[in-house]
Every structure is written in structure tokens, then in C-alpha cells.
Amino acid sequence: MEKDKRAYPRSDVSWPVTMITATGTMEGETKNVSTLGAFIHCQEPPDPADNLFLSVKLPAGSPLEVSAKVVWSNFSTPEDTTAPRGIGVRFLW
């Protein structure tokens, strides 16, 4: 098994997220999160050039609202892979 090379550990979650982009609003699901970013499962990727405004619905309390930048997408990989379609985002604190 290959060692995870991330500098910050991620926690698996299942939190709905609304992504507000320059061209409109998209819905997705946050699948894992760290202090610096997250993986968001979504049906279509936002434009990678856009900054996003995320409103993450947490299990309790107010939504987490944060700006983010798309840093990668797996939409160009074959659909028969086991990984869910989505994007990796870096939070812009």
C-alpha cells in the first residue's frame, strides 16, 4: 500500500455543498476535507479558471462558507474507474 503523501490529513465526510461560480450555482457533495482543501463529488466540473464560493452544509450549526480554487479534476479519466467524479479544491483563507 502506498503511503499518503499529503501534508495535512483528510477526514472522510458526506456534506452537501453549494458551489457558486461566475456562471451560476452547482450542487455537490463534500467527500473528504482537510484544513487546506476538499474533494467534492459533482456531476459536472466548474470552469477551472473560476474561483468558487462554497457553502458547505455541516451536520450541526451554520454552513461553512469559504472561497476556493479548483486545483484538479478527474473528469478526463475513463468513466469506468472506481473513483467518483469530482474536483479537488484549495481553500482561499
WODA-V602694 format. One record per pair of residues at least 4 apart in sequence whose ideal C-beta (glycine too) atoms are under 8 Angstrom apart, sorted by the first residue. I is the first residue (numbers start at 1). J is the second residue. Records with the same first field share a line. If there is no record, write none. Layout:
I=J + J
//
This chain:
4=9
6=10 + 34
7=36
8=34 + 35 + 36
9=34
10=32 + 33 + 34 + 39
11=32 + 33 + 34
12=31 + 32
13=30 + 31 + 32 + 33
14=29 + 30 + 31
15=29 + 30 + 33 + 56 + 57 + 58 + 59
16=27 + 28 + 29 + 30 + 56 + 57
17=27 + 28 + 29 + 30 + 40 + 54 + 55 + 56 + 57
18=25 + 26 + 27 + 54 + 55 + 57
19=25 + 26 + 27 + 28 + 40 + 42 + 46 + 52 + 53 + 54
20=24 + 25 + 52 + 53 + 54 + 55
21=25 + 26 + 46 + 47 + 50 + 52
22=47 + 50
23=46 + 47 + 50
26=42 + 44 + 46
27=42
28=40 + 41 + 42 + 43 + 86
29=40 + 41 + 42
30=38 + 39 + 40 + 41 + 56
31=38 + 39 + 40 + 41 + 84 + 86
32=38 + 39
33=37 + 38 + 39
34=38
35=91
36=90 + 91
37=68 + 71 + 88 + 89 + 90 + 91
38=56 + 68 + 88 + 89 + 91
39=86 + 87 + 88 + 89
40=54 + 86 + 87 + 88 + 89
41=84 + 85 + 86
42=46 + 85 + 86 + 87
43=85
44=75
45=70 + 73 + 75 + 86 + 87
46=50 + 52 + 70 + 87
47=70
48=70 + 73
50=70
51=67 + 68 + 69 + 92
52=67 + 68 + 69 + 70 + 89
53=65 + 66 + 67 + 68
54=64 + 65 + 66 + 67 + 68 + 89
55=63 + 64 + 65
56=63 + 64 + 65 + 66
57=63
58=62 + 63 + 64
66=91 + 92 + 93
67=91 + 92
68=89 + 90 + 91 + 92
69=89 + 90 + 92
70=87 + 88 + 89
71=88 + 89 + 90
72=87 + 88
73=86 + 87 + 88
74=81 + 83 + 85 + 86 + 87
75=85
77=81 + 83
79=85
//
